[in-house]
Every structure is written in structure tokens, then in C-alpha cells.
């Protein structure tokens, strides 16, 4: 490899001291503008690159924030990351982003990489099968702030940013009940995760309030993929007591299920009303448009990044703030409206 150009090389060529070169490259006011211009032009010509990593190590800061997410290929997570990036850039921080691919083993490896990269703080949305927080202990022991978002775990030194998933699940189910549905199926994800446990609890509470029975056969645990939606539709067609309402814990799976039901000849919403979750763009592409819960992904990303940066800057202590809850909203569209024309 070609040898890296250093400030000593520039200083030798220009017959200046390394300290003068360093100050000029850092725009120090003690160096006159003509000297700065000569040094900067020479540095560019010689291919000099500032060693930001070494400089940051001296200051005990890297100005980087680590982010671990389950998957990058979801609209929701893309909006979360966009919010984080906007806030981080404004405060001169960079993001290092990795995905666990829904595997705790990969999540552990990602956490180790982030720790060794000396990130100033870590933002995490956990994988499907994560049950413990041991792999994040190294961060808290070093005083590196830890913040969970969306899919969270209880951690005595970590803050969580969520929506009220119990309330959102309740509102989705209560809406279907209000449209006359009396047999509502809930298609959910792994019940190891807070988001799906809480949405199921909201579903259960709405049924209880309406005097409707909670039936295990109407709960389907899946990975909420496109295939899971197709399988749910197939299962619905084979049921003796077919549901008249369907609450699915994400829009992508809901749209897949709706398409399969329509191909099988069922009419939505007259045969079966459908509510999804996340307000992904796909919810307005399917016909009829999908009723869903608007999940503020970008806002969540902004709040997560800003909270972490505020902590790093000493204006907020996230370790004394256990949970930040953001607002969500039921967006009513044609897919669930049995009792009226939209």
C-alpha cells in the first residue's frame, strides 16, 4: 500500500513546523490566511487525509452512534433510520448501522462490533429471538448510553422508546367490533417481543369489554411475512367458523392476506373486514385501501437519536428515564368499513 501522507511530510516539504501545519489544517486563527491557503493546497496535492479516528480517540469521543435493527428492508425501519440520520447529522454525529436479520446470534456479534468500534452510544431494536440483555452489559459498564426503540427489552440502565401498543391493539379491535364484527382473528408475530404481546393484550381487552369470547384458535403466531399472509388466508378458508374480522400486526402481511382472500373469491370488507398496522405505503396501494395504525417511525428515530445526543451532551440523563411513549393513530379506510360506504 502507498504510505499515508502525514503532517510531518507536509511540514518537511514546506520547511514549516508540524505544529504550524496542524493548526492551519484545523483553521486555527493564529495562522494567517495566506499560510493556511498554501498548506491546505499542498496537503490536497499530496493526498493528505485527516486521521479523525486518532483525533477522536484522544478526545475520548468518536462522534458515532451505533444502531442495530432487525431488518433494513422494511418501510417502517427506513423511516426510523431517516429520523435518526436527520438528527445525528445536525449534531455532527455519524451512524453505524447493522442488522441482526432476526437472529440473536448475529445481534450479539453486531453489539461486539459496535463496542470495538467505540461508538459513543447505542440504539437497538431487538431481534425476534432475543431474550436477554447480557450482550449489552459491556456498554453500560463502560458508561456508554444504551437506548432501545420499538422492540424493547427491560434493562435497568437502558431507556425505551415505544408507542402504546396495548392502546393501538385495543383501538384496532374495537373498530372492527364497532363495524359489527363478532369473530375477529388476530395474526401476530413472536410473543417474545413487547410489540406483539402488547397488541395481543389490546385485542383481548377490546373483546372483553364487548363481551366477546377470547378463542385460541383465532390467534395465529407467524413471522408476519408475505408467505404468512397467504397461509393465514388459506387457513381462514378452511375454518368451519370463518372470522368476519381480521387484525394483522403489520401491513405487509395484511396486504398479502387480503390479496389471497380476494383471489379466493371473498369480498373485503363485506365478508371479512381487515385492519393492519404501521401505515406503510402499501396500505394505500391495495384495493380496498387498508385500515391501519399510523406508527410514527420518523418521529421515533428523531426522538431516539436526540435523546441519546442530549445525554452525551449532558442536557438529559436517559438512564433516569425508563420509557418514552409516542402517539399512534387509527387510520380508517375502506378495508374495514362494513357498516358504511367510505
C-alpha positions as CSV (number, residue, x, y, z in Angstrom):
1,X,0.0,0.0,0.0
2,X,1.1,3.6,-0.6
3,X,2.3,5.3,2.5
4,X,-0.1,7.7,4.1
5,X,0.9,11.4,3.9
6,X,1.3,12.9,7.4
7,X,1.6,16.5,8.7
8,X,5.3,15.8,9.1
9,X,5.6,15.2,5.4
10,X,3.9,18.4,4.6
11,X,5.9,20.3,7.2
12,X,9.2,19.0,5.7
13,X,8.2,19.9,2.2
14,X,7.2,23.5,3.2
15,X,10.0,23.9,5.8
16,X,7.5,24.6,8.5
17,X,6.9,23.1,11.9
18,X,4.4,20.2,12.2
19,X,2.5,22.3,14.8
20,X,2.0,25.1,12.3
21,X,0.7,22.6,9.7
22,X,-1.6,21.0,12.2
23,X,-3.0,24.4,13.3
24,X,-3.5,25.5,9.7
25,X,-5.4,22.3,8.7
26,X,-7.6,22.9,11.7
27,X,-8.3,26.5,10.7
28,X,-6.6,27.9,13.8
29,X,-6.9,31.8,14.0
30,X,-3.2,32.2,14.9
31,X,-2.2,31.1,11.4
32,X,-2.5,33.8,8.7
33,X,-4.8,33.1,5.8
34,X,-2.0,33.0,3.1
35,X,-0.1,30.4,5.1
36,X,-3.3,28.4,5.6
37,X,-4.0,28.5,1.8
38,X,-0.5,27.3,0.9
39,X,-0.6,24.5,3.5
40,X,-4.1,23.4,2.5
41,X,-3.3,23.3,-1.2
42,X,-0.1,21.3,-0.5
43,X,-2.0,18.9,1.7
44,X,-4.6,18.3,-1.1
45,X,-1.9,17.8,-3.7
46,X,-0.1,15.3,-1.5
47,X,-3.3,13.4,-0.8
48,X,-3.3,14.1,2.9
49,X,-6.2,12.6,4.9
50,X,-7.0,13.8,8.4
51,X,-6.9,10.9,10.9
52,X,-10.2,11.6,12.5
53,X,-10.2,8.2,14.3
54,X,-6.9,9.0,16.1
55,X,-8.1,12.5,16.9
56,X,-11.3,11.3,18.4
57,X,-9.6,8.7,20.5
58,X,-7.5,11.5,22.1
59,X,-10.7,13.3,22.9
60,X,-12.4,10.0,24.1
61,X,-15.2,10.6,21.5
62,X,-15.8,9.1,18.1
63,X,-18.9,11.1,17.2
64,X,-20.5,7.9,16.1
65,X,-23.7,6.3,17.2
66,X,-24.3,2.6,16.7
67,X,-27.7,1.4,15.5
68,X,-28.8,-2.3,15.5
69,X,-32.1,-3.1,13.8
70,X,-33.8,-6.4,13.0
71,X,-34.0,-5.8,9.3
72,X,-33.3,-2.9,6.9
73,X,-35.8,-4.0,4.3
74,X,-39.0,-2.5,5.9
75,X,-40.6,0.8,5.3
76,X,-41.1,1.4,9.0
77,X,-37.4,0.8,9.8
78,X,-36.4,3.0,6.9
79,X,-38.4,5.9,8.3
80,X,-36.9,5.4,11.7
81,X,-33.4,5.5,10.3
82,X,-34.2,8.6,8.3
83,X,-35.3,10.3,11.5
84,X,-32.1,9.3,13.3
85,X,-29.9,10.4,10.4
86,X,-31.5,13.8,10.3
87,X,-30.9,14.5,13.9
88,X,-27.5,12.9,14.0
89,X,-26.2,14.9,11.0
90,X,-27.5,18.2,12.6
91,X,-25.4,17.4,15.6
92,X,-22.3,16.3,13.7
93,X,-22.7,12.6,14.6
94,X,-22.4,9.7,12.2
95,X,-24.4,6.5,12.3
96,X,-23.0,3.0,12.1
97,X,-26.0,0.8,11.1
98,X,-26.2,-3.0,11.3
99,X,-29.0,-5.6,11.0
100,X,-29.4,-8.7,13.1
101,X,-31.6,-10.4,10.5
102,X,-33.9,-11.5,13.3
103,X,-31.1,-13.6,14.9
104,X,-29.9,-13.1,18.5
105,X,-26.5,-14.7,17.5
106,X,-26.0,-12.0,14.8
107,X,-27.2,-9.4,17.2
108,X,-24.5,-10.4,19.7
109,X,-21.9,-10.2,17.0
110,X,-23.2,-6.7,16.0
111,X,-23.0,-5.5,19.6
112,X,-19.4,-6.7,19.9
113,X,-18.5,-4.9,16.6
114,X,-20.2,-1.7,17.8
115,X,-18.4,-1.9,21.2
116,X,-15.0,-2.4,19.5
117,X,-15.8,0.5,17.1
118,X,-16.0,2.7,20.3
119,X,-19.4,4.1,19.5
120,X,-20.4,6.9,21.8
121,X,-23.9,5.5,22.3
122,X,-26.1,2.6,21.0
123,X,-29.6,2.5,19.7
124,X,-31.2,-1.0,19.5
125,X,-34.4,-2.7,18.2
126,X,-34.0,-6.3,19.2
127,X,-34.4,-9.5,17.1
128,X,-37.3,-11.9,17.2
129,X,-35.5,-14.4,19.4
130,X,-33.6,-12.1,21.8
131,X,-34.5,-12.8,25.4
132,X,-31.5,-11.4,27.5
133,X,-29.6,-8.2,27.6
134,X,-26.2,-9.7,28.6
135,X,-24.5,-8.7,25.3
136,X,-25.2,-5.1,26.0
137,X,-23.7,-5.1,29.5
138,X,-20.2,-4.1,28.2
139,X,-21.7,-0.8,27.1
140,X,-23.3,0.1,30.4
141,X,-20.2,-1.0,32.3
142,X,-18.2,1.5,30.2
143,X,-20.7,4.2,30.7
144,X,-21.8,4.1,27.0
145,X,-25.5,5.0,26.9
146,X,-28.0,2.4,25.6
147,X,-31.4,3.1,24.2
148,X,-34.0,0.6,22.9
149,X,-36.7,1.6,20.5
150,X,-39.8,-0.2,19.0
151,X,-38.9,-3.7,20.0
152,X,-37.5,-3.2,23.5
153,X,-36.2,-5.2,26.5
154,X,-36.3,-4.2,30.1
155,X,-32.8,-3.0,31.1
156,X,-32.1,-1.1,34.4
157,X,-29.7,1.2,32.7
158,X,-31.4,1.5,29.3
159,X,-34.2,3.7,28.1
160,X,-37.1,2.5,25.9
161,X,-39.0,4.5,23.2
162,X,-42.3,2.9,22.1
163,X,-45.8,3.6,21.2
164,X,-48.7,2.4,23.4
165,X,-49.1,-0.9,21.6
166,X,-51.9,-2.1,24.1
167,X,-53.9,1.0,23.2
168,X,-53.2,0.6,19.5
169,X,-54.3,-3.1,19.6
170,X,-57.4,-2.2,21.5
171,X,-58.4,0.6,19.0
172,X,-57.9,-1.7,16.0
173,X,-60.0,-4.4,17.5
174,X,-62.7,-2.1,18.9
175,X,-63.0,-0.5,15.5
176,X,-63.7,-3.9,14.0
177,X,-66.3,-4.7,16.7
178,X,-67.9,-1.3,16.0
179,X,-68.3,-2.4,12.4
180,X,-70.3,-5.4,13.5
181,X,-67.5,-8.0,13.6
182,X,-68.1,-10.7,16.2
183,X,-65.4,-13.3,15.4
184,X,-62.1,-11.5,14.9
185,X,-58.9,-13.3,14.1
186,X,-55.5,-11.8,15.2
187,X,-52.4,-12.6,13.2
188,X,-49.4,-11.6,15.2
189,X,-45.6,-12.0,15.5
190,X,-43.3,-13.6,18.1
191,X,-44.8,-13.2,21.6
192,X,-41.2,-12.9,22.9
193,X,-41.4,-9.3,21.6
194,X,-43.1,-6.5,23.5
195,X,-44.8,-5.0,20.5
196,X,-46.8,-8.2,19.7
197,X,-47.5,-9.1,23.3
198,X,-49.0,-5.7,23.9
199,X,-51.0,-5.6,20.6
200,X,-52.5,-9.0,21.6
201,X,-53.3,-7.7,25.1
202,X,-55.2,-4.7,23.5
203,X,-57.1,-7.2,21.2
204,X,-58.0,-9.2,24.3
205,X,-59.2,-6.2,26.3
206,X,-61.4,-5.0,23.4
207,X,-63.1,-8.4,23.2
208,X,-63.6,-8.5,27.0
209,X,-65.1,-5.0,27.0
210,X,-67.5,-6.0,24.2
211,X,-68.5,-9.3,25.9
212,X,-66.9,-11.4,23.1
213,X,-65.0,-14.6,23.9
214,X,-61.2,-14.9,23.5
215,X,-60.6,-18.0,21.4
216,X,-57.1,-19.5,21.0
217,X,-58.0,-20.8,17.5
218,X,-58.4,-17.2,16.4
219,X,-54.8,-16.3,17.3
220,X,-52.1,-17.1,14.7
221,X,-48.4,-16.6,15.6
222,X,-46.3,-16.1,12.4
223,X,-43.3,-14.2,11.1
224,X,-45.6,-11.7,9.5
225,X,-44.1,-12.3,6.1
226,X,-45.8,-12.3,2.7
227,X,-46.0,-16.1,2.9
228,X,-47.5,-15.9,6.4
229,X,-50.3,-13.7,5.0
230,X,-51.0,-16.2,2.2
231,X,-51.0,-19.1,4.8
232,X,-53.4,-17.2,7.0
233,X,-55.8,-16.7,4.1
234,X,-55.7,-20.4,3.3
235,X,-56.3,-21.3,6.9
236,X,-59.3,-18.9,7.1
237,X,-60.9,-20.6,4.1
238,X,-60.6,-24.0,5.8
239,X,-62.2,-22.9,9.0
240,X,-65.7,-24.1,9.9
241,X,-66.5,-20.9,11.8
242,X,-64.8,-18.3,9.5
243,X,-63.9,-15.0,11.1
244,X,-65.7,-11.8,10.0
245,X,-62.9,-9.6,11.1
246,X,-59.1,-9.7,10.8
247,X,-56.5,-7.7,12.8
248,X,-53.0,-8.3,11.4
249,X,-49.9,-6.9,13.3
250,X,-48.3,-5.4,10.2
251,X,-49.5,-4.0,6.8
252,X,-47.2,-6.1,4.6
253,X,-48.7,-9.3,5.9
254,X,-52.2,-7.9,5.9
255,X,-52.0,-6.9,2.2
256,X,-50.7,-10.3,1.3
257,X,-53.6,-11.9,3.2
258,X,-56.1,-9.6,1.6
259,X,-54.9,-10.4,-1.9
260,X,-55.1,-14.1,-1.3
261,X,-58.6,-13.8,0.2
262,X,-59.7,-11.8,-2.8
263,X,-58.3,-14.4,-5.2
264,X,-60.3,-17.0,-3.3
265,X,-63.5,-15.0,-4.0
266,X,-64.1,-13.4,-0.6
267,X,-65.2,-9.8,-0.6
268,X,-63.5,-7.2,1.7
269,X,-64.9,-5.8,3.9
270,X,-68.4,-7.4,3.5
271,X,-67.2,-11.0,4.0
272,X,-64.2,-10.1,6.2
273,X,-63.1,-6.7,7.4
274,X,-59.3,-6.1,7.8
275,X,-57.1,-3.9,9.9
276,X,-53.3,-3.8,9.6
277,X,-50.5,-2.0,11.5
278,X,-47.7,0.6,10.6
279,X,-49.4,2.7,7.9
280,X,-46.9,1.5,5.3
281,X,-47.3,2.9,1.7
282,X,-48.5,-0.5,0.6
283,X,-51.7,0.1,2.7
284,X,-52.9,2.7,0.1
285,X,-52.0,0.6,-3.0
286,X,-54.2,-2.4,-2.2
287,X,-57.9,-2.2,-3.1
288,X,-59.8,-1.6,-1.0
289,X,-57.3,0.6,0.9
290,X,-56.2,-0.8,4.2
291,X,-57.3,0.5,7.6
292,X,-54.2,0.6,9.8
293,X,-52.5,2.1,12.8
294,X,-50.2,5.0,12.0
295,X,-46.9,4.3,13.7
296,X,-44.7,7.4,13.8
297,X,-41.4,5.8,12.6
298,X,-39.5,9.0,11.7
299,X,-40.6,10.7,14.9
300,X,-39.4,7.6,16.8
301,X,-36.0,7.8,15.1
302,X,-35.7,11.6,15.8
303,X,-36.6,11.2,19.5
304,X,-34.3,8.2,19.9
305,X,-31.3,10.0,18.4
306,X,-32.0,13.3,20.1
307,X,-32.4,11.7,23.5
308,X,-29.1,9.9,23.1
309,X,-27.2,13.0,21.9
310,X,-28.8,15.1,24.7
311,X,-27.4,12.5,27.2
312,X,-24.0,12.7,25.6
313,X,-24.0,16.5,25.7
314,X,-25.1,16.4,29.4
315,X,-28.5,18.0,28.9
316,X,-30.5,14.9,29.7
317,X,-30.0,11.7,31.7
318,X,-31.6,8.9,29.8
319,X,-30.6,6.4,32.5
320,X,-33.2,8.0,34.8
321,X,-35.9,8.0,32.1
322,X,-37.3,4.4,31.8
323,X,-39.7,4.9,29.0
324,X,-40.8,7.4,26.4
325,X,-44.2,6.8,24.8
326,X,-45.1,8.3,21.4
327,X,-48.6,8.8,20.0
328,X,-50.1,6.5,17.4
329,X,-53.4,6.8,15.5
330,X,-56.0,4.6,13.9
331,X,-56.4,5.5,10.2
332,X,-59.8,4.2,8.9
333,X,-60.0,3.2,5.3
334,X,-62.3,1.0,3.2
335,X,-61.0,-2.4,4.1
336,X,-62.8,-2.4,7.5
337,X,-65.9,-0.4,6.8
338,X,-68.7,-3.0,6.9
339,X,-71.4,-0.6,8.2
340,X,-71.0,2.3,5.8
341,X,-69.6,3.3,2.4
342,X,-66.3,5.1,2.7
